[in-house]
Amino acid sequence: MDLRRFYHVVLKDDALADMSVSYINDDYFMSKIAEKMKPDERSLVKKLMKVRPLSGFYEIPINPGKYFHLIKNRIILPGGEDSGFIHVDVVRRLSRLIEIHEAEKRYEEKESDTVPAYNALNLRITLEDAHTPVWREVTVPRDFNFYELSLVIQKAMGWEGRHLSSFFGRDERIFVHAFEMEEGPEHLLASETGIDPLLVRAGAITYVYDYGDDWMHEIEVLEKVTLDNPEIPEVLRHKGPGPIEDSGGVDGFREVHGAIRDKAHPEHEEWLLWAKSQNYKERYPKKSINRTLKKIFGGKGPVTESNDPTVDM
């Protein structure tokens, strides 16, 4: 049984099955699972790799405590109270990514004694829990503050900046706007807080936009780089549609985006017209976004809440 049919048969929900398969076919998503897997989960994958089931999938006893990431991300699909299914193609892909991750980890440990100089960070901004993978890779100066990073996220994702937002680190909450600030040693102001120490230490932090719709973004450090001209941030790569402002979070976005993509949908034209009024773009305008970023950050000195040039744009 091929992968797509397997998910449709087991999940019995076409929309959820298609969404799950799209994530499994995304190399970045799968590599993140391989990186986060617990030792028991890695051992399971390596054990299953030694067997080739004729059916094309395995039926295994499951333990939510042992296989948390595999179950959460629908790699293992529930089959009963104490059993589950996992497709052989998924096992093969995870096995390969586990080997790559473990090799990279050994290399990093070997090279950990030497710390190369860098003046910029390559980041990946991922919209969490979306119905299809949505991410943007950007490069930003090492000496950026979190207010500047918020502006980059807004432009890279296509947000209009109409709603409040903040960052959540390991122990800190970083407020984008001063009027929101709350007292406490763990509360920081974005304009006064550099991104490099917190991002590099944490590896990844969360950015929340619009407290009503709660759009959650994972901001992950991909690599430290040295550039000839690190002052101007830039979108490098992208995948997935731009989320739609005020569409009700990821669930509403899924419904609206489905209607927009389906020309036979009875409300296709109406939803498309509305989405465009919310700054939705059918094609990702990478060049236009990078021109805007150059305009915002082309001046001298850091951009803060008090001198934000986008206020007048």
N, C-alpha and C positions, 0 to 999 in steps of 0.2 A: 504494500500500500504506500503510495507516494505521500510526501509530507503534507501537502495541502489537503488531500482527501482525508488523511489521518486526523488532522485537526478538526475538520468539519464533522467527521463521524463521532469523535470522542466528545468534543465540546457541545455539539448540537446547537450551536449559535453561529450563524454565518458571519456576522459582523465581528464577533470576538475572535473567531477562527482566522479571518483575513488579517485582523490587526496583529494577532500573535505570530502568524507566518511572516508578516512584513518585518517585525522586529527580529525574528530568527534569521532572516535573510540580510540583516544589517550587521556588517562585520564589527562596527564600533560597539553596538549594543552587546553583541555576543562576547567581545573581548572584555568588556566591563564585567560581565557575569563571570567569565573565567578568572578575572582578577580578584573578585570578591568572594568566590566560592570557599566554603569551609573545607578543612582537610577531609572530612567524611564525604563531602560532595565530590571532591577531586578523586578520592579513592573509588567511589562508585563509578565514575566515568571511566577510569582506567580499567576497572574490573569488567565493565560491560564491553569495552573495546576488544576484549579477548573472545567474545561470543558474537556470532552473526545469526540472528533469528530469521527464520524463513518468512515470518509474517511481516518483517520490516520494522517491527517495534518490539520493545521489551515490556513485560509486565513484572513489576517489582514490588516488594513490600516497602511501604514508605513510613518515614518517621519525620514529622514536621520539624522537630528540633534539630535533626541531623541534616535535613535537606531543605533548609529554609529558603535559600536563594533560588534553587531549582524549582520549588513549588510556587514561590511568589511570582516568578517571571514566566510561569506556565511552560517551563521546560519539561517538568514532570506534570502530567495531567491526572487528576483524580479519577480512579476507576472504581473505588469502593471505600469502605471505612478504613481499611489498612493496606490498600494496594493502589498502584498508579501505573501510568504508561509513559514511556519515553521513546521517541522515534530514533532509529538507528542513524539517520542523517544528522540529527542534532548531536548525538553522542560523538560522531566522527568529527564534527566541526569543533565542539568543545574540547575534545582531546587534542586537536592540533593547536588551538588557542592556549590551552593550559601549558603545552610544551613551550610555546613562544614566550608566554608570560614568565615561566620559571627560568628560561634561559636569560631573559632580560633582567630578571631579579638577581641572578647570579652575577651578571655583568655589572649591574649597578653596585652591588656589594663590593666587587673587586675594585671598581673605580671610585669608591666613596671617599678615599683618602685625598683625592685631588678635586678641588672645587673650582671649575672654570669660571672666569668672569662672564657676565652677561648684562645686557642693558635692556632686554625686553622679554616678555612672556608670551608664549602662544597658549591661548585658552580655548576651551570648547564650552559653548553655552548650549545646554540641552534643555528643552522644554519637557518637564517630567510628566509622565502618564498620558501623553498625547496618543491619539488613535493611530498615528503613523510617526515614524522617527522624524523629529524636528530638531535640528541643531545648526549652529554657526561656529566656525573656527575663526578666531580673530587674533591679531598680534597687537599688544599694547605695551607702552613704555613701562619699564620696571618701576620708575618713580611716580607712576600715576597714583592719585588718591581714589577713594571709593566713589566719590561723586562723579569723577571722570569716567570710571568704569560703568557706573549706572547709565550715563549718557550713551556710551558705546553699546551697551546691552539694548537700550531703547531703540537706537537706530538700526542695529543689526537684526533685531527681531521684528521691527516694523511697528513698535508701539508708538502711541501718540503722546504719552506722558501726561495723560489726564488724571491719573490716579496715583495714590501714594505707593511707596515701595521701600524696602529695607533689605539688608543683608543679614544672614545668620551664619556665624562661624561655629567653631567648636564650642566656645564658651561665650562668645560675644554676640551682641546685636548691634548692627551698624545702621544708624538712621540716616536716610538721605537728606531729610529736611530738619532744620534746627528746631522748628516749632513742635516737632514730634518727640524730641529728646526727653528721655526719662532719666532720673538720677540713678546712679549705680555704677560701680567700677567696671562692670561688664558692658556698659552702654557707651557707644562711641559715635562720633559725628563723622559722616562720610567725607566732608570737605577737609577734615583735619587728620584723616587716617590713611596712611599709605597702604597700597595693596600688597606690596612685595612680602613683608614679614608674615602677615596673616595667611595669604594665599599659599605661599611656599610651605609654611609649617603645616597647614591643614590639608593641602593637596586639592581640596574641593570645598566650596561653600555654597550656600543656597541664597538665591535672590528671589524675593517675593514681590510681585507686581499686582496691584489692585486687590486690596484686602477683601473685597466682596467676591470677586471671581477667583481669587487666590491662584494666580498663574505662578507656578513654582519652576524655577530654573536652577539647574546644577551648573556651577561655574568651576571648571576643572582645569588645573594646570597641566598642559600637555608636555611642554618643554621650555627650558630657558634658552634664549638665543642671543646672539650678538649681531646687531644690525648697523649698517652705515648711517642710517637715518631713523633712529628709533622714536622720534618725537611724535610722529603721526600714527595713530592706530589705523588698522586696516582689516577688512573682512577678507579672509583667505579662501575659505571654502564654505559650502552650505549644503543643507539637505532638508527637504520637507517644505511644506507651504508656510506662509507667514500666518501666525495666529491672528484671529479677528477680534479686535477691541470690542468689549461689552457684549460678547457672545455667550456669556455664562460659564466661563472657565472651560476646562478641557472637554467636559461632557457636551456642553452647548456647541463648542467649536466642532466637535465630531459631527453633530447633526447638521449644522450650517454648512460645513465643508462638504458633507455628503450630498446635500441638495445642490450646491454649486457645481460639483463635478458631474452630477447626473442631469444631463440636458432634458431627460424625459420626466424629471421630477415636476410635479404640478406647480411648485413654487420656485422653480429654478431661477427664472428671471427676476422675481421679486427679491429673493435672497442675494443674488449676485449684485443687484443694484445697491442693496443695503450694505453689503460687505464692502463694496468699493467706496461707499461714503464713509466707511470706517478705516480707510487707508489700506484695504486689502489689495494686493497685487497678484495677478495670475502668474506672473513670472518674477522671480526674485531680482530686484534691481540692484545688483552688486556694485556696478560702476557708479550709479547715482548715490548709493549709500556711502561709498568711499570718498566721493567728492564732498559730500556733506560733512563727513568726519574731518577731512582736510580743512574745510572752512571753519569748523568749530575749534579745532586744536592747532590752527596755524598761527596763532598769536604767541606772544611771549608770556611765560609764566604759567602756573597751573590754573585750570578752570575750577572754580568753586561755586557754591550756591550764590555767593554775592556778586559774581561777575559772569554768570552763565550766559553765553551769547545766544543760546537757543531760545531764551525767553522772548527775544524780539524777532525770531525767525518766522 
